Amino acid sequence: MTLQLKDLQRPGASLHELLNDLAGLIAENITHLAEDTVVRIHDIRVSTKKIRSLLRLADSEISPKQHTALVACLRDIKNAFSGSRDEDVMRQRLNQIFPADRAAIIESKLDLIPAGNSAAPAMNSADQAATLLSLLATLKFETLTTSHLVENAAAAYRRARKLMKRCEKRPDDEIMHEWRKRVKDVCYHALAFSSLPSQEKFANPLDAVAESLGEYHDLALLGTRASGHKKVVNRVAAAKSKVGKRCFRAAKPLFQKPAGKFAKELDRAMRQP
């Protein structure tokens, strides 16, 4: 489904509608999970992340109590469908780095869960989806303005930009993962504003950077898992370094301008008829 806000002149109503649509999609995917389990689980997990990012556009309109409850509910839903996700991506990265026969041997040495052996999702996930819809219904966005959207989007951009600079100085794995989350925020916000040509063009390269940062995180997990297997660790570290350089090379043009200039340009675009 599209993340575009239907009417930027009605920001509160449009954002609330989009959040409810995403929550409804989660409930639908849970109901029909057996029809295409792998795809639906992926969509459920991604939808929870989209909701969290979009909620940041309305930070000032959400009470601390509401925020805590929403984050806890979204985390429970995502975790209910985690299964062997980490093992799956590590296996995928192994097969990209090593020949298939060698990768299979390493899988065994690292005790990776065989494909298809993911844990079953929690049985109360449908109840969690219903709780999410109820929590979203309590939100009041009537006073949310386009100025709020600009301010909150610029704050997300600022966080992502600062993390990029911090990671460039010292690419710590945990901070790189945090940077990825914040890049995702900026990407989802750009998609929400994609009725604006500048934001529509912004979204795709942001998504590509987030995907590369996801690959970096997968390799970081694999490197940790392979601790004690020096040859594997070295190959993984080399692959991770290469991906990291690609991330910075692609991200720098996207986060070149200061957050203040980003906000002014977004505000100007919002106000154009």
VENTAZI-V569749 format. One record per run of one state. SS is the DSSP state (H for helix, E for strand, - for the rest). FROM is the first residue (numbers start at 1). TO is the last residue. If there is no record, write none. Layout:
SS:FROM:TO + SS:FROM:TO
This chain:
-:1:7 + H:8:31 + -:32:32 + H:33:35 + -:36:36 + H:37:61 + -:62:63 + H:64:80 + -:81:84 + H:85:97 + -:98:99 + H:100:109 + -:110:124 + H:125:137 + -:138:145 + H:146:169 + -:170:172 + H:173:192 + -:193:196 + H:197:225 + -:226:229 + H:230:252 + -:253:258 + H:259:271 + -:272:273
